[in-house]
Amino acid sequence: MIFVASLLTILPYMTRRLYLLLLLLPLFATFYCKKSDSRRTATPPGSTNIKDSVLVAGLNFPWEIVWGPDNFIWMTERGGKISRVNPSTGEVIPLITVSEVVSMGEGGMLGMALHPDFTTTPDLYVAYEYNNGSNYREKVVRFTYNGTTLINPVVIIDNIHGANIHNGCRLLIVADKLFISTGDASAQDSAQSTTSVNGKILRLNLDGTIPADNPIPGSPVWSYGHRNAQGLVFANGILYSSEHGPDTDDEINIIEKGRNYGWPTVRGFCNESAEQSFCSANNVKEPINAWTPTIATSGMDYYDKDQIPQWKNSLLVATLKNQRLMQIKLNDAHTAVAGINEFFTNTYGRMRDVCISPEGKVYICTSNGGNDKVIVVRSNN
């Protein structure tokens, strides 16, 4: 250090600045890349022969798109509207606008799931923010579809804290159980508190009661330590989630019963000394992939169709940053990442959700506001 100080006194001003920059570059690199991990590196799975086109435009912040048993796309928009979209013509058929919805920041009408036996039990579940007096809250409500509109609202769970950021909230039905992702609503410590329903993956019976085999008796909490999970899909007997990180470490997780996913102490992998201690003591499960810089992972689906063979056995993840669709090819066991590719970078704007038709077409909704779109992607063969 004496040598450095002596050298700095004799170098010209501009040279000293350059020398200091070179001296500090390794420190900057260490800070920026401190969350890197070899598990983030994957070989791209190869070229894909696809074509894309706009199915419908003029939407306003669509948030969830689900392929329905009627072969229509069911869609929520953050302002409170629920619609059906004809995938052949692009016609948007409004079902209801829920007047109670309050769209503030990232909040509003969010996740949706249809009953697995929708033909005989035409129930639809939606999550949204609203004002409960002076409190901004989130709840999940079940509606019944009568062939024209949605009727008979029944509250499934209420009093989830809402905020203008980090609300979750993706819904998924697996067999006879409803999974709900909730954000930390800008209160980070809630994610580690198992008495709070924020920062969690929740699991309920379809009538809102708590399953007897949940990990905490009498609690809807299935997993905890989540920051803001906005993607859920069940495939291969595995529940996958996508989650927004802070300035580092967006994640793809495999969700397991009762596991801790680390937030706010752990970001991404357990690869720092403080994180490693916390992970060992708190049953933390690491992600199967993490991105630094972040890509703002949002909705996702699992592709197992033949129409686009290069995408088979892949998670397709909509992202907001760099406005792209990520293909995450899984290994044969479906538990690790075998390859990563990206599509439509900066073509359509921010991407919020993905759904897949039975024949293998992929639909993506954007999240730009004012003139949002649903994009259809198909094989070009």
Order of alpha helices (4+ residues) and beta strands (2+ residues): alpha-alpha-beta-beta-beta-beta-beta-beta-beta-beta-beta-beta-beta-beta-beta-beta-beta-beta-alpha-beta-beta-beta-beta-beta-beta-beta-beta
